[in-house]
Amino acid sequence: MDKNEIFDILDNWNEWASQKDIGLIRNSYLDRLKGLIHGSNQVITITGPRRAGKSYIMRQMGRLLSENGVKKENVLFVNFEDPRFLSLDTKLLIQIYDVYREFMSPTETPYIFLDEVQEVEEWEKWVSMMHELKKAKIIVSGSNAHLLSRELGTLLTGRHLDLNIFPLSFTEYLMFNKMEIKTSLDVNRKRTEIKGLLRKYMEYGSFPEVTLSKKKTEILLNYFNDLLTKDLLKRFRIRKTKDMKALIKFYLSNAGNLITFSSTEKYLNISADTIDKFSGYLEDVYLIFQLKRFSYKVKEQEKSPRKIYAIDAGLCNSLGFRFSEDIGHLAENIVYLALKRKQILNPKIELFYWKDVQHREVDFVVKDGLDIKNLIQVCWSMRDEKTKNRELRSLQKAMKELKVENALIITEDTEGEEKLNGFTVKTVPLWKWLLTEEGVIYL
């Protein structure tokens, strides 16, 4: 490519001459990224699902650096999904860096942000070289969990720190909808509005662009098409497109349900080996998660059915079941994602489901290190006495077996506390639990 063409592309994305749109500030991620950049000299890898906001977080970080005294010419942002870039390889990276130095003449060690870097073949080699020679502080992003390829990942082993970005938490969702919650008094005053926004959160999900747009379903379908074509079919060279689509729809329609590859094989008429392989790909691009059964025996964990959860409730409703048909499983999916965000902050946390031989089940076992910290059941409606007793019996059995004195049931509206032979089970509405988990209010 001609150097002037390259500079024109770079100039469109960077703030050297004018400020660009950096979106709404997501302080929790921005603060963590700032800590990683200033707290180490390692390469920072930002991963997360497509359209979760990785690019905006990087741009926000670039703006913050400028506001804190870093000259604008010492910050470079490159978007590798810009279609004007032709051959995406290490030669292009070298060209980009040379053009940047020639046109902008950075005066200090630059901060280089490489967005959707997995599009560039063997990018790790160039990043490793730049890091070793201390020529730049490098932050890369990508839409797959294993951003470093198996072949080249060893180049950066022990030399990178990770930041995982998800779609909006409920607190962020309220902020994007211009609702500010600072005190318990705010919560009481705005309870009805909060509950109304929770229903939208459950129906349309929480991708930032979807949250801010009126054309929510259209955007979600476009997201899915991008994910399918760019992140799955192209990256993993998948030829069985029909089978992949069928499996995705099956998983998004069964969020919160137990599945096995053998039972799915019979239902979809796709081989169990293909389902196993494709499921790994879907996890890699953050579309689904597989939750294992709790057991002290690893072999038993691996042999038991898995629970499937999706990255976003809106995708479930657009491509799988409808919102009104299975709101209980959507609520369970949202609880899982909230727990997953907590796990990202504290890698010692492990998540499981519990089930005994009588098929009594508890949705979530939260383990922190060697200790089981919490048991959580999600039951949207507790009005039916038979349902209530079933949920309490399952929790009581699990609490006794796992030696946990307190547990939680998350519901639509019910709030209270039950005493069960020395065990305590609290019941709390989903909206309140989400605000509590995210540190806005305290129970």
Secondary structure as UniProt FT lines:
FT   HELIX           3..13
FT   HELIX           27..39
FT   STRAND          43..47
FT   TURN            50..51
FT   HELIX           54..67
FT   TURN            68..69
FT   HELIX           72..74
FT   STRAND          75..79
FT   TURN            80..81
FT   TURN            83..84
FT   HELIX           90..104
FT   STRAND          111..115
FT   HELIX           117..119
FT   TURN            121..122
FT   HELIX           123..132
FT   TURN            133..134
FT   STRAND          137..142
FT   TURN            150..152
FT   HELIX           153..156
FT   TURN            157..158
FT   STRAND          160..164
FT   HELIX           170..176
FT   TURN            177..178
FT   HELIX           184..189
FT   HELIX           191..204
FT   HELIX           208..212
FT   HELIX           216..226
FT   HELIX           227..234
FT   TURN            235..237
FT   HELIX           241..253
FT   TURN            255..256
FT   STRAND          258..259
FT   HELIX           261..268
FT   HELIX           272..284
FT   TURN            285..286
FT   STRAND          288..291
FT   HELIX           298..303
FT   STRAND          306..310
FT   HELIX           313..319
FT   HELIX           323..325
FT   HELIX           327..345
FT   TURN            347..348
FT   STRAND          349..355
FT   TURN            357..358
FT   STRAND          361..368
FT   TURN            369..370
FT   STRAND          371..378
FT   HELIX           385..402
FT   STRAND          406..411
FT   STRAND          416..420
FT   TURN            421..422
FT   STRAND          423..429
FT   HELIX           430..437
FT   TURN            438..439
//
